[in-house]
């Protein structure tokens, strides 16, 4: 689990970041953070997107697109590295990941459903790394993987950004988003 001290630092950095939400370079920056999150897993992309859409509602579509593209590029980068480095590299990068519920469930579901699982994970609040890793280990073509991830992520982020800009209170009721929203310091009460 992420410590409370780290949560506090994330809140501070997100607040600093969002001072620049109106700048032209802000959407590509949060897209880059979404890509980076595929490797460090502590960047609250959903919360950043939602709070950014609340701050600058007229840019909700470009924000959603930027985060979807960044998340997709990061996932494809992770998949390419997995293809090159193999499973031992994953276990060094993410110690104990193969013992998590997400990993075990992802393995079982990927064997049954393949890219449908990747799409389902991409469109939900679940972390996508295990599904991407398994797809890569199964030698799924990167273009197919990119298309599936982008479509799922774009739909997810489009809905989040729209709700953030038009109906933010609804977001606090959606499963899987409460912690992300809280993590970036947004109060929807």
C-alpha positions in Angstrom: 0.0 0.0 0.0 1.0 3.6 -0.6 1.8 5.3 2.7 -0.1 8.4 3.9 3.1 10.4 3.6 3.3 9.6 -0.2 -0.4 10.4 -0.6 0.3 13.8 1.0 3.2 14.4 -1.4 1.1 13.4 -4.4 -1.6 15.9 -3.4 0.9 18.7 -3.1 2.5 17.9 -6.5 -0.9 17.6 -8.2 -1.9 21.0 -6.7 1.3 22.5 -8.0 0.8 20.9 -11.4 -2.8 22.1 -11.7 -1.8 25.7 -11.3 -0.8 25.4 -14.9 -4.0 23.6 -16.1 -4.8 26.4 -18.6 -1.5 26.3 -20.4 -1.2 24.8 -23.9 1.4 22.3 -22.7 -0.7 20.9 -19.8 -2.6 18.2 -21.8 0.6 16.7 -23.3 2.1 16.8 -19.8 -0.7 14.8 -18.2 -0.5 12.5 -21.1 3.1 11.9 -20.4 2.3 11.3 -16.7 -0.3 8.7 -17.9 2.4 7.0 -19.9 4.8 7.1 -17.0 2.2 5.6 -14.7 2.6 2.3 -16.6 6.0 2.0 -15.0 5.8 3.6 -11.6 2.1 2.9 -10.7 1.7 5.8 -8.2 0.4 8.6 -10.5 -3.3 9.1 -9.9 -4.3 9.7 -13.6 -8.0 9.3 -13.1 -7.9 11.9 -10.3 -5.7 14.3 -12.2 -8.0 14.0 -15.3 -11.2 14.6 -13.3 -9.9 17.5 -11.3 -8.3 19.1 -14.4 -11.7 18.8 -16.2 -13.3 20.5 -13.2 -10.7 23.3 -13.4 -11.0 23.9 -17.1 -14.3 22.4 -18.2 -14.0 23.7 -21.8 -11.0 21.4 -22.4 -12.4 18.1 -21.2 -12.2 16.5 -24.6 -8.5 17.3 -25.2 -7.7 16.3 -21.7 -9.4 12.9 -22.1 -7.6 12.4 -25.5 -4.2 13.3 -24.0 -4.5 10.9 -21.1 -5.8 8.1 -23.3 -3.0 8.5 -25.8 -0.4 8.7 -23.0 -1.8 5.7 -21.2 -1.8 3.7 -24.5 1.8 4.7 -25.4 3.0 3.8 -21.9 1.2 0.4 -22.1 2.8 -0.3 -25.5 6.2 0.8 -24.1 5.7 -1.6 -21.3 4.6 -4.4 -23.6 7.6 -3.9 -25.9 10.0 -4.0 -22.9 8.3 -7.2 -21.7 8.8 -8.7 -25.1 12.5 -7.8 -25.1 13.3 -8.5 -21.4 10.9 -11.4 -20.5 9.2 -12.4 -17.3 12.3 -12.2 -15.0 12.5 -8.5 -15.8 8.9 -8.0 -14.7 9.5 -9.8 -11.4 12.5 -7.5 -10.8 10.6 -4.4 -11.7 7.4 -5.3 -9.8 8.4 -7.6 -6.9 5.6 -9.8 -5.8 3.3 -8.8 -8.7 2.8 -12.5 -9.6 1.3 -13.1 -6.1 -1.3 -10.3 -6.3 -5.0 -11.1 -6.9 -4.9 -8.8 -9.9 -2.1 -10.9 -11.5 -3.8 -14.2 -10.8 -7.2 -13.1 -12.0 -5.6 -11.5 -15.1 -3.8 -14.8 -15.9 -6.9 -16.8 -15.7 -9.0 -14.4 -17.6 -6.4 -13.7 -20.3 -6.1 -17.4 -21.0 -9.9 -17.5 -21.6 -10.6 -14.1 -23.2 -7.4 -12.6 -24.6 -7.8 -9.1 -25.9 -11.3 -8.9 -24.6 -9.8 -8.9 -21.1 -7.4 -6.1 -22.1 -10.3 -4.0 -23.4 -12.3 -4.7 -20.2 -9.4 -3.7 -18.0 -8.7 -0.6 -20.2 -12.2 0.7 -19.7 -12.3 0.1 -15.9 -10.4 1.5 -12.9 -8.4 -1.7 -12.7 -4.6 -1.3 -13.2 -3.8 -2.3 -16.7 -0.2 -3.5 -16.2 -0.9 -7.2 -15.5 -3.2 -7.5 -18.6 -0.6 -5.7 -20.8 2.2 -7.9 -19.5 0.2 -11.1 -20.1 -0.8 -9.9 -23.6 2.9 -9.2 -24.3 4.1 -12.5 -23.0 1.4 -14.1 -25.2 3.1 -12.3 -28.2 0.0 -10.2 -29.0 0.9 -7.9 -31.9 1.6 -4.4 -30.5 -0.6 -2.7 -33.0 -3.6 -4.9 -32.0 -2.8 -4.3 -28.4 -2.5 -0.5 -28.9 -5.9 -0.3 -30.7 -7.7 -2.3 -28.0 -6.1 -0.3 -25.2 -6.7 3.1 -26.8 -10.4 2.4 -27.5 -10.9 1.2 -23.9 -9.0 4.0 -22.3 -10.5 6.7 -24.6 -14.0 5.6 -23.7 -13.1 5.5 -20.0 -11.3 8.9 -19.9 -14.0 10.5 -22.1 -16.7 9.6 -19.6 -14.6 10.7 -16.6 -13.6 14.0 -18.2 -17.1 14.7 -19.3 -18.5 14.0 -15.8 -15.7 16.0 -14.2 -16.6 19.0 -16.3 -20.4 18.6 -16.3 -21.5 16.6 -13.3 -18.6 16.1 -10.8 -20.8 14.9 -7.9 -21.7 11.8 -9.9 -18.0 10.8 -10.0 -17.9 10.5 -6.2 -20.5 7.7 -6.4 -18.7 5.6 -9.0 -16.8 2.6 -7.7 -13.0 2.7 -8.0 -12.8 6.5 -8.3 -13.3 7.7 -4.8 -9.7 7.0 -3.7 -8.3 8.6 -6.9 -10.4 11.7 -6.4 -9.4 11.9 -2.7 -5.8 11.4 -3.6 -5.6 14.6 -5.6 -7.4 16.5 -3.0 -10.8 17.0 -4.6 -13.8 17.2 -2.4 -17.1 16.6 -4.0 -19.4 17.1 -1.0 
